[in-house]
Amino acid sequence: MANVVRAALVQATWTGDTESMVAKHEEHAREAARQGAKIIGFQEVFNAPYFCQVQEPEHYRWAEPVPDGPTVRRMQDLARETGMVVVVPVFEVEQSGFYYNTAVVIDADGSVLGIYRKHHIPQVKGFWEKYYFRPGNVGWPVFDTAVGRIGVYICYDRHFPEGWRQLGLNGAQLVYNPSATSRGLSAYLWQLEQPAAAVANEYFVAAINRVGQEEYGDNDFYGTSYFVDPRGQFVGEPASDKAEELVVRDLDFGLIDEVRQQWAFYRDRRPDAYEGLVEP
């Protein structure tokens, strides 16, 4: 397995319908593949608007089964076509009344390796997610892919350090963090939390945010998506805060071992002293 992985992410504006949104992401993926990328990830609930700005039952229409829904099947075809690993965030319906904010990890041969379901569900103005989603219940999986060990942590999850750490303990080399976060709410935190998580857990993070305003509310999604390395340094410049963008970067996974040997955070953990962290 190559030490250097060429990775991609997409921050996108909402097109107005699922068909054109999915088609646009397919074209971004094909362009990433032309640039030599071997893995790509999309933003939170990538094939829909961020409907959680409102609480209306009509928006359950965006949900579909995983892995047998139309979007995931189409992304499997895309993975086979491009030879890339694809991280696909969607609104999942497991059965009637059971809905999740989910990311599907598809290997480069088109096989579905598994899912991650968002653990931490916000319920604040402009982010009424508890109306739609149950809390995640599949743990903190890390997937052995064609490019390495990949984890996922979704949007609001990023404020909770425990999941970042569990993904590291489970062997993640790169964690995709698909998001939908607005300028007034969290811009100050955006370039602070994920680099800090990358440092604390000594792996790469791909931070993806939507960009632009959509029809269901006033949230101004500010993009600035980026890759950050285990030293907390941006890999290239963050993306625009106003425009759609495909970001392709080379990630040297050899840096993970180098940093872990130098800083030795995993060696010096004290799980025997942390019992109070999980008390109710």
HELIX and SHEET records of a PDB file:
HELIX    1   1 THR A   18  ARG A   34  1                                  17    
HELIX    2   2 PHE A   51  GLN A   53  5                                   3    
HELIX    3   3 PRO A   57  TRP A   62  5                                   6    
HELIX    4   4 PRO A   70  THR A   82  1                                  13    
HELIX    5   5 GLU A  129  TYR A  131  5                                   3    
HELIX    6   6 CYS A  155  HIS A  159  5                                   5    
HELIX    7   7 PRO A  161  LEU A  169  1                                   9    
HELIX    8   8 ARG A  183  ASN A  201  1                                  19    
HELIX    9   9 GLY A  254  TRP A  263  1                                  10    
HELIX   10  10 PRO A  271  ALA A  273  5                                   3    
HELIX   11  11 GLU A  275  VAL A  278  5                                   4    
SHEET    1   A 6 VAL A 112  ARG A 117  0                                        
SHEET    2   A 6 PHE A  98  ILE A 106 -1                                        
SHEET    3   A 6 VAL A  85  GLN A  95 -1                                        
SHEET    4   A 6 ILE A  39  GLY A  41  1                                        
SHEET    5   A 6 VAL A   4  GLN A  11  1                                        
SHEET    6   A 6 GLU A 245  ASP A 252 -1                                        
SHEET    1   B 2 GLN A 123  VAL A 124  0                                        
SHEET    2   B 2 PHE A 127  TRP A 128 -1                                        
SHEET    1   C 5 VAL A 142  ASP A 144  0                                        
SHEET    2   C 5 ARG A 149  VAL A 152 -1                                        
SHEET    3   C 5 LEU A 174  PRO A 178  1                                        
SHEET    4   C 5 PHE A 204  ILE A 208  1                                        
SHEET    5   C 5 TYR A 226  VAL A 228 -1                                        
SHEET    1   D 2 VAL A 211  GLY A 212  0                                        
SHEET    2   D 2 PHE A 221  TYR A 222 -1                                        
END                                                                             
